[in-house]
Amino acid sequence: MAGFRTIDDMPALVGKTVLVRADLNVPMADGPDGQKIVGDTTRLRAAVATIAALADAGARVGVLSHFGRPKGRDARNSLQPVAAALAGVLGRDVAFIPDCVGEAAAAALAALPGGSVAVLENTRFHAGEEANDPAFVTELARLGDYYVNDAFSAAHRAHASTEGLAHHLPAFAGRTMEAELKALQAALGSPKRPVAAVVGGAKVSSKIDVLTNLVGKVDHLMIGGGMANTFLAARGIDVGQSLCEHDLKDTALAIMARAEAAGCTIHLPYDVVVAKEFKAHAQNRVANIHDIAADEMVLDIGPAAVEALADALKTCATCVWNGPLGAFEIAPFDAATVALARTAAALTQGGTLLTVAGGGDTVAALAHAGVTQDFSFISTAGGAFLEWMEGKALPGVVALQH
């Protein structure tokens, strides 16, 4: 990954205004008085290190973010309640400025004393944000002296506040962005080998590009979840009533052929956990993949397959993980995901394995396994993490590179 400047490379900031692109697009919940409140502060906490460092250096910090998918100005998508929640997480006052461009916004930001923090209104209230409109970018740039991008989770979008601003102001990576880029570089950019990738989830169709990219980059590709059924079916195995994309047989075969040519070992389960109904604690059994009945569905990979994956992981130096191995949301079909996650966590804590994981279901699955603190790095980015695994250039990252 080409070089990028971080906030450690910034000049003296006293008297300067820094525009920080954070990801404040947080889930909301109903408060006791009927007012909307922030339901999960994970993304707010992720922004603290950067905002606090800049404010402590004497800068006026103007925080930019999108929120929801408004069509024009919409009070239901205002960042005002999020600004209040950010103040609580930061432990310092946070002003709210009711627009992100214009004379009034510029004056409000300029009037703040050094070391202050303000959240500007939702960038998506303006059509120029998603269009990356040059005129809108120029308006945003007028507000600040420097630009810091700390929103890796929005880096796959070439929008005004995620990409355009980096071409108008001296641009730097914030603490969260820096941590993400270093972790991703270590996982697939220039990793220690052997490298394993654990890829799960329901459908091959949603991860064709991920699988196609990974077989050329990793030594072991461990496939679980519903997508494993599609690969098994492509190999001529009857998967009964299992979730399976039979129309992707040729795609699965092509990925396996590509893996073989690249020297990548694809690991598919040879035993599975099957049931006749999809519900918690449904009657189930462990079956060899050649012994799945016509009225059964595969809901997890089996204990022997998990043990084989664990043995393979023990030979690896790097592991990148995206997606669960089974229907982890309902017991007992979480067993494989939990077992392999705990093996990966133990190897990480033992110092022999670097583990980088990301994606919404992945974060939930690893939290369910109780290993969130034990992996080397867990990305909270969804779409950006997936596009990175697909080998795509992320506009918000490219714009920071020098």
SETI-302920 format. One record per residue (C-alpha): residue number from 1; residue in one letter; x, y, z negated. Coordinates in nm, 2 decimals. Last residue first. Layout:
REM SETI-302920
ATOM NUM A X Y Z
...
***
This chain:
REM SETI-302920
ATOM 402 H 0.12 1.00 0.20
ATOM 401 Q -0.19 0.81 0.09
ATOM 400 L -0.49 0.98 -0.07
ATOM 399 A -0.70 0.99 0.24
ATOM 398 V -0.64 0.62 0.29
ATOM 397 V -0.79 0.55 -0.05
ATOM 396 G -1.12 0.73 0.01
ATOM 395 P -1.14 0.58 0.36
ATOM 394 L -1.10 0.22 0.24
ATOM 393 A -0.92 0.02 0.50
ATOM 392 K -1.08 -0.32 0.55
ATOM 391 G -0.91 -0.65 0.45
ATOM 390 E -1.24 -0.82 0.37
ATOM 389 M -1.13 -0.83 0.00
ATOM 388 W -1.10 -0.45 0.02
ATOM 387 E -1.45 -0.44 0.16
ATOM 386 L -1.57 -0.65 -0.13
ATOM 385 F -1.40 -0.43 -0.39
ATOM 384 A -1.55 -0.12 -0.23
ATOM 383 G -1.90 -0.27 -0.23
ATOM 382 G -1.90 -0.36 -0.59
ATOM 381 A -1.65 -0.16 -0.80
ATOM 380 T -1.63 -0.25 -1.17
ATOM 379 S -1.29 -0.40 -1.12
ATOM 378 I -1.16 -0.64 -1.37
ATOM 377 F -0.78 -0.65 -1.43
ATOM 376 S -0.54 -0.88 -1.61
ATOM 375 F -0.82 -1.10 -1.74
ATOM 374 D -0.85 -1.16 -2.11
ATOM 373 Q -1.07 -0.86 -2.21
ATOM 372 T -1.36 -0.98 -1.99
ATOM 371 V -1.32 -1.34 -2.10
ATOM 370 G -1.64 -1.41 -2.29
ATOM 369 A -1.78 -1.65 -2.03
ATOM 368 H -2.10 -1.43 -2.00
ATOM 367 A -1.87 -1.13 -1.95
ATOM 366 L -1.69 -1.32 -1.67
ATOM 365 A -2.03 -1.39 -1.51
ATOM 364 A -2.15 -1.03 -1.54
ATOM 363 V -1.83 -0.89 -1.39
ATOM 362 T -1.85 -1.15 -1.11
ATOM 361 D -2.21 -1.08 -1.03
ATOM 360 G -2.13 -0.71 -0.98
ATOM 359 G -1.80 -0.75 -0.79
ATOM 358 G -1.44 -0.77 -0.91
ATOM 357 A -1.16 -0.99 -1.05
ATOM 356 V -0.79 -0.97 -1.07
ATOM 355 T -0.59 -1.23 -1.26
ATOM 354 L -0.21 -1.25 -1.29
ATOM 353 L -0.12 -1.60 -1.41
ATOM 352 T 0.18 -1.73 -1.61
ATOM 351 G 0.17 -1.50 -1.91
ATOM 350 G -0.01 -1.72 -2.16
ATOM 349 Q -0.28 -1.46 -2.18
ATOM 348 T -0.33 -1.50 -1.81
ATOM 347 L -0.32 -1.88 -1.82
ATOM 346 A -0.59 -1.87 -2.10
ATOM 345 A -0.81 -1.63 -1.90
ATOM 344 A -0.79 -1.85 -1.59
ATOM 343 T -0.88 -2.15 -1.80
ATOM 342 R -1.17 -1.96 -1.96
ATOM 341 A -1.29 -1.85 -1.62
ATOM 340 L -1.28 -2.21 -1.50
ATOM 339 A -1.49 -2.34 -1.79
ATOM 338 V -1.74 -2.05 -1.78
ATOM 337 T -1.80 -2.08 -1.41
ATOM 336 A -1.83 -2.46 -1.42
ATOM 335 A -2.07 -2.45 -1.72
ATOM 334 D -2.31 -2.18 -1.60
ATOM 333 F -2.56 -2.43 -1.46
ATOM 332 P -2.65 -2.54 -1.82
ATOM 331 A -2.80 -2.29 -1.86
ATOM 330 I -2.93 -2.01 -1.64
ATOM 329 E -2.76 -1.70 -1.51
ATOM 328 F -2.45 -1.90 -1.40
ATOM 327 A -2.63 -2.05 -1.10
ATOM 326 G -2.29 -2.20 -0.99
ATOM 325 L -1.93 -2.11 -0.91
ATOM 324 P -1.97 -1.73 -0.97
ATOM 323 G -1.85 -1.45 -0.74
ATOM 322 N -1.52 -1.28 -0.66
ATOM 321 W -1.19 -1.38 -0.82
ATOM 320 V -0.83 -1.30 -0.72
ATOM 319 C -0.57 -1.53 -0.88
ATOM 318 T -0.19 -1.49 -0.89
ATOM 317 A 0.10 -1.71 -1.01
ATOM 316 C -0.05 -2.04 -0.92
ATOM 315 T 0.04 -2.40 -1.03
ATOM 314 K -0.20 -2.39 -1.33
ATOM 313 L -0.48 -2.27 -1.09
ATOM 312 A -0.45 -2.60 -0.91
ATOM 311 D -0.51 -2.80 -1.23
ATOM 310 A -0.80 -2.58 -1.32
ATOM 309 L -0.95 -2.64 -0.97
ATOM 308 A -0.92 -3.02 -1.02
ATOM 307 E -1.08 -2.99 -1.37
ATOM 306 V -1.37 -2.79 -1.22
ATOM 305 A -1.42 -3.06 -0.95
ATOM 304 A -1.42 -3.33 -1.22
ATOM 303 P -1.67 -3.14 -1.42
ATOM 302 G -1.92 -3.08 -1.14
ATOM 301 I -2.00 -2.77 -0.93
ATOM 300 D -2.33 -2.60 -1.01
ATOM 299 L -2.69 -2.58 -0.89
ATOM 298 V -2.69 -2.84 -0.62
ATOM 297 M -3.05 -2.92 -0.52
ATOM 296 E -3.24 -3.26 -0.54
ATOM 295 D -3.53 -3.39 -0.33
ATOM 294 A -3.32 -3.56 -0.06
ATOM 293 A -3.09 -3.71 -0.32
ATOM 292 I -2.73 -3.61 -0.35
ATOM 291 D -2.50 -3.91 -0.36
ATOM 290 H -2.22 -3.83 -0.11
ATOM 289 I -2.14 -3.51 -0.32
ATOM 288 N -2.09 -3.74 -0.62
ATOM 287 A -2.35 -3.65 -0.88
ATOM 286 V -2.37 -3.50 -1.22
ATOM 285 R -2.73 -3.50 -1.35
ATOM 284 N -3.01 -3.26 -1.43
ATOM 283 Q -3.34 -3.22 -1.61
ATOM 282 A -3.40 -2.84 -1.60
ATOM 281 H -3.24 -2.66 -1.89
ATOM 280 A -3.32 -2.32 -1.74
ATOM 279 K -3.51 -2.34 -1.41
ATOM 278 F -3.45 -2.44 -1.05
ATOM 277 E -3.62 -2.77 -1.01
ATOM 276 K -3.50 -3.11 -0.88
ATOM 275 A -3.16 -3.09 -1.04
ATOM 274 V -2.80 -3.14 -0.93
ATOM 273 V -2.46 -3.08 -1.09
ATOM 272 V -2.18 -3.14 -0.84
ATOM 271 D -1.89 -3.38 -0.77
ATOM 270 Y -1.65 -3.35 -0.48
ATOM 269 P -1.63 -2.97 -0.50
ATOM 268 L -1.46 -2.78 -0.22
ATOM 267 H -1.11 -2.65 -0.23
ATOM 266 I -0.97 -2.50 0.08
ATOM 265 T -0.59 -2.53 0.11
ATOM 264 C -0.43 -2.25 0.31
ATOM 263 G -0.15 -2.34 0.55
ATOM 262 A -0.25 -2.08 0.80
ATOM 261 A -0.36 -2.33 1.07
ATOM 260 E -0.56 -2.52 0.81
ATOM 259 A -0.73 -2.21 0.69
ATOM 258 R -0.82 -2.11 1.04
ATOM 257 A -0.97 -2.45 1.09
ATOM 256 M -1.17 -2.43 0.77
ATOM 255 I -1.30 -2.08 0.87
ATOM 254 A -1.40 -2.21 1.21
ATOM 253 L -1.58 -2.51 1.05
ATOM 252 A -1.77 -2.27 0.82
ATOM 251 T -1.87 -2.04 1.12
ATOM 250 D -1.98 -2.35 1.32
ATOM 249 K -2.20 -2.47 1.04
ATOM 248 L -2.35 -2.12 0.98
ATOM 247 D -2.70 -2.22 1.10
ATOM 246 H -2.72 -2.47 0.80
ATOM 245 E -2.72 -2.18 0.56
ATOM 244 C -2.76 -2.38 0.23
ATOM 243 L -2.95 -2.34 -0.09
ATOM 242 S -2.99 -2.70 -0.20
ATOM 241 Q -3.29 -2.92 -0.11
ATOM 240 G -3.08 -3.22 -0.01
ATOM 239 V -2.71 -3.14 0.04
ATOM 238 D -2.65 -3.41 0.30
ATOM 237 I -2.28 -3.40 0.38
ATOM 236 G -2.16 -3.37 0.74
ATOM 235 R -1.86 -3.14 0.69
ATOM 234 A -2.07 -2.84 0.78
ATOM 233 A -2.31 -2.95 0.51
ATOM 232 L -2.02 -2.93 0.26
ATOM 231 F -1.93 -2.58 0.38
ATOM 230 T -2.29 -2.46 0.35
ATOM 229 N -2.32 -2.62 0.01
ATOM 228 A -2.00 -2.43 -0.11
ATOM 227 M -2.18 -2.11 -0.02
ATOM 226 G -2.44 -2.17 -0.28
ATOM 225 G -2.18 -2.12 -0.55
ATOM 224 G -1.82 -2.24 -0.52
ATOM 223 I -1.53 -2.20 -0.28
ATOM 222 M -1.17 -2.22 -0.41
ATOM 221 L -0.92 -2.09 -0.15
ATOM 220 H -0.57 -2.19 -0.23
ATOM 219 D -0.25 -2.05 -0.07
ATOM 218 V -0.39 -1.70 -0.01
ATOM 217 K -0.35 -1.44 0.27
ATOM 216 G -0.47 -1.59 0.60
ATOM 215 V -0.75 -1.78 0.44
ATOM 214 L -0.85 -1.46 0.26
ATOM 213 N -0.94 -1.25 0.57
ATOM 212 T -1.19 -1.51 0.71
ATOM 211 L -1.34 -1.57 0.36
ATOM 210 V -1.40 -1.20 0.30
ATOM 209 D -1.53 -1.14 0.65
ATOM 208 I -1.78 -1.43 0.62
ATOM 207 K -1.88 -1.31 0.27
ATOM 206 S -2.25 -1.21 0.30
ATOM 205 S -2.33 -1.49 0.55
ATOM 204 V -2.16 -1.75 0.33
ATOM 203 K -2.45 -1.71 0.08
ATOM 202 A -2.51 -1.76 -0.28
ATOM 201 G -2.20 -1.66 -0.46
ATOM 200 G -1.85 -1.79 -0.51
ATOM 199 V -1.50 -1.71 -0.41
ATOM 198 V -1.20 -1.80 -0.63
ATOM 197 A -0.88 -1.70 -0.45
ATOM 196 A -0.55 -1.86 -0.55
ATOM 195 V -0.21 -1.72 -0.47
ATOM 194 P 0.12 -1.92 -0.50
ATOM 193 R 0.29 -1.68 -0.50
ATOM 192 K 0.35 -1.34 -0.66
ATOM 191 P 0.14 -1.08 -0.47
ATOM 190 S 0.24 -0.81 -0.23
ATOM 189 G -0.09 -0.66 -0.11
ATOM 188 L -0.32 -0.93 -0.23
ATOM 187 A -0.34 -0.93 -0.61
ATOM 186 A -0.05 -0.70 -0.70
ATOM 185 Q -0.17 -0.44 -0.45
ATOM 184 L -0.52 -0.47 -0.58
ATOM 183 A -0.41 -0.42 -0.94
ATOM 182 K -0.20 -0.11 -0.85
ATOM 181 L -0.49 0.04 -0.65
ATOM 180 E -0.74 -0.02 -0.93
ATOM 179 A -0.52 0.12 -1.20
ATOM 178 E -0.44 0.43 -0.99
ATOM 177 M -0.81 0.49 -0.91
ATOM 176 T -0.90 0.46 -1.28
ATOM 175 R -0.62 0.70 -1.38
ATOM 174 G -0.69 0.96 -1.12
ATOM 173 A -0.53 0.96 -0.77
ATOM 172 F -0.41 1.29 -0.64
ATOM 171 A -0.49 1.53 -0.35
ATOM 170 P -0.36 1.88 -0.27
ATOM 169 L -0.68 2.04 -0.13
ATOM 168 H -0.84 2.04 0.21
ATOM 167 H -0.76 1.69 0.35
ATOM 166 A -0.85 1.51 0.02
ATOM 165 L -1.18 1.70 0.01
ATOM 164 G -1.31 1.51 0.31
ATOM 163 E -1.27 1.16 0.16
ATOM 162 T -1.47 1.10 -0.15
ATOM 161 S -1.64 1.44 -0.19
ATOM 160 A -1.73 1.48 0.18
ATOM 159 H -1.81 1.12 0.24
ATOM 158 A -1.61 0.85 0.41
ATOM 157 R -1.75 0.57 0.19
ATOM 156 H -1.54 0.27 0.09
ATOM 155 A -1.38 0.48 -0.19
ATOM 154 A -1.71 0.50 -0.39
ATOM 153 S -1.61 0.23 -0.65
ATOM 152 F -1.26 0.37 -0.64
ATOM 151 A -1.39 0.69 -0.80
ATOM 150 D -1.10 0.87 -0.96
ATOM 149 N -1.02 1.11 -0.68
ATOM 148 V -0.84 1.42 -0.80
ATOM 147 Y -0.85 1.74 -0.60
ATOM 146 Y -0.66 2.06 -0.67
ATOM 145 D -0.71 2.43 -0.66
ATOM 144 G -1.09 2.42 -0.69
ATOM 143 L -1.43 2.57 -0.60
ATOM 142 R -1.35 2.67 -0.24
ATOM 141 A -1.29 2.30 -0.16
ATOM 140 L -1.66 2.23 -0.20
ATOM 139 E -1.76 2.49 0.06
ATOM 138 T -1.49 2.37 0.30
ATOM 137 V -1.62 2.01 0.26
ATOM 136 F -1.97 2.14 0.34
ATOM 135 A -1.85 2.31 0.66
ATOM 134 P -1.66 2.00 0.76
ATOM 133 D -1.97 1.77 0.72
ATOM 132 N -1.88 1.44 0.56
ATOM 131 A -2.23 1.33 0.68
ATOM 130 E -2.29 1.18 0.33
ATOM 129 E -2.21 1.51 0.16
ATOM 128 G -2.33 1.75 0.42
ATOM 127 A -2.69 1.65 0.36
ATOM 126 H -2.68 1.83 0.03
ATOM 125 F -2.85 1.70 -0.28
ATOM 124 R -2.60 1.41 -0.24
ATOM 123 T -2.34 1.61 -0.43
ATOM 122 N -2.54 1.57 -0.75
ATOM 121 E -2.50 1.88 -0.97
ATOM 120 L -2.16 1.99 -1.11
ATOM 119 V -2.03 1.84 -1.43
ATOM 118 A -1.82 2.08 -1.64
ATOM 117 V -1.51 2.03 -1.85
ATOM 116 S -1.32 2.30 -2.03
ATOM 115 G -0.94 2.30 -2.10
ATOM 114 G -0.90 2.65 -1.96
ATOM 113 P -1.20 2.88 -2.02
ATOM 112 L -1.50 2.85 -1.80
ATOM 111 A -1.59 3.16 -1.59
ATOM 110 A -1.44 3.01 -1.27
ATOM 109 L -1.68 2.72 -1.29
ATOM 108 A -1.99 2.93 -1.33
ATOM 107 A -1.87 3.18 -1.06
ATOM 106 A -1.81 2.90 -0.81
ATOM 105 A -2.14 2.74 -0.88
ATOM 104 A -2.32 3.07 -0.84
ATOM 103 E -2.14 3.15 -0.52
ATOM 102 G -2.22 2.82 -0.35
ATOM 101 V -2.14 2.45 -0.39
ATOM 100 C -2.20 2.18 -0.64
ATOM 99 D -2.53 2.31 -0.79
ATOM 98 P -2.69 2.32 -1.13
ATOM 97 I -2.36 2.35 -1.33
ATOM 96 F -2.36 2.15 -1.65
ATOM 95 A -2.11 2.22 -1.92
ATOM 94 V -1.94 1.93 -2.11
ATOM 93 D -1.84 1.98 -2.47
ATOM 92 R -1.60 1.73 -2.62
ATOM 91 G -1.61 1.37 -2.75
ATOM 90 L -1.56 1.23 -2.40
ATOM 89 V -1.83 0.96 -2.45
ATOM 88 G -2.08 1.21 -2.60
ATOM 87 A -2.00 1.48 -2.35
ATOM 86 L -2.05 1.22 -2.07
ATOM 85 A -2.40 1.15 -2.20
ATOM 84 A -2.50 1.52 -2.17
ATOM 83 A -2.35 1.54 -1.82
ATOM 82 V -2.56 1.23 -1.73
ATOM 81 P -2.88 1.40 -1.84
ATOM 80 Q -2.79 1.69 -1.61
ATOM 79 L -2.69 1.47 -1.31
ATOM 78 S -3.02 1.53 -1.13
ATOM 77 N -3.17 1.24 -0.94
ATOM 76 R -3.53 1.28 -1.07
ATOM 75 A -3.50 1.65 -1.01
ATOM 74 D -3.48 1.60 -0.63
ATOM 73 R -3.28 1.82 -0.40
ATOM 72 G -3.25 1.66 -0.06
ATOM 71 K -3.34 1.30 0.02
ATOM 70 P -3.20 1.15 -0.30
ATOM 69 R -3.01 0.82 -0.30
ATOM 68 G -2.89 0.77 -0.66
ATOM 67 F -2.63 1.00 -0.82
ATOM 66 H -2.33 1.14 -0.63
ATOM 65 S -2.04 1.27 -0.82
ATOM 64 L -1.82 1.58 -0.88
ATOM 63 V -1.66 1.68 -1.21
ATOM 62 G -1.52 2.03 -1.24
ATOM 61 V -1.22 2.04 -1.48
ATOM 60 R -1.08 2.37 -1.58
ATOM 59 A -0.72 2.29 -1.64
ATOM 58 G -0.52 2.33 -1.96
ATOM 57 A -0.32 2.01 -1.97
ATOM 56 D -0.57 1.87 -2.23
ATOM 55 A -0.84 1.92 -1.97
ATOM 54 L -0.65 1.72 -1.71
ATOM 53 A -0.57 1.44 -1.95
ATOM 52 A -0.93 1.43 -2.09
ATOM 51 I -1.08 1.41 -1.74
ATOM 50 T -0.85 1.13 -1.63
ATOM 49 A -0.88 0.91 -1.93
ATOM 48 V -1.25 0.97 -1.97
ATOM 47 A -1.37 0.86 -1.63
ATOM 46 A -1.38 0.48 -1.70
ATOM 45 R -1.59 0.56 -2.01
ATOM 44 L -1.85 0.72 -1.79
ATOM 43 R -1.85 0.42 -1.56
ATOM 42 T -1.92 0.18 -1.85
ATOM 41 T -2.18 0.41 -2.02
ATOM 40 D -2.49 0.19 -1.95
ATOM 39 G -2.85 0.29 -2.00
ATOM 38 V -2.80 0.67 -1.96
ATOM 37 I -3.11 0.85 -2.08
ATOM 36 K -3.43 0.95 -1.91
ATOM 35 Q -3.68 1.14 -2.13
ATOM 34 G -3.99 0.95 -2.26
ATOM 33 D -3.93 1.06 -2.62
ATOM 32 P -3.77 0.73 -2.72
ATOM 31 G -3.55 0.72 -2.41
ATOM 30 D -3.63 0.55 -2.08
ATOM 29 A -3.33 0.39 -1.91
ATOM 28 M -3.08 0.51 -1.65
ATOM 27 P -2.81 0.31 -1.46
ATOM 26 V -2.50 0.51 -1.39
ATOM 25 N -2.39 0.69 -1.07
ATOM 24 L -2.13 0.90 -1.26
ATOM 23 D -1.85 0.78 -1.03
ATOM 22 A -1.58 1.05 -1.06
ATOM 21 R -1.45 1.29 -0.80
ATOM 20 V -1.24 1.54 -1.01
ATOM 19 L -1.21 1.90 -0.89
ATOM 18 V -0.93 2.06 -1.07
ATOM 17 T -0.93 2.44 -1.15
ATOM 16 K -0.61 2.61 -1.24
ATOM 15 G -0.53 2.86 -1.52
ATOM 14 V -0.30 2.62 -1.69
ATOM 13 L -0.25 2.32 -1.46
ATOM 12 A 0.13 2.30 -1.43
ATOM 11 P 0.22 2.08 -1.13
ATOM 10 M 0.05 1.74 -1.06
ATOM 9 D 0.27 1.43 -1.02
ATOM 8 D 0.14 1.26 -1.34
ATOM 7 I -0.21 1.30 -1.20
ATOM 6 T -0.12 1.04 -0.94
ATOM 5 R 0.03 1.08 -0.59
ATOM 4 F -0.01 0.80 -0.34
ATOM 3 G 0.24 0.58 -0.17
ATOM 2 A 0.15 0.33 0.10
ATOM 1 M 0.00 0.00 0.00
***
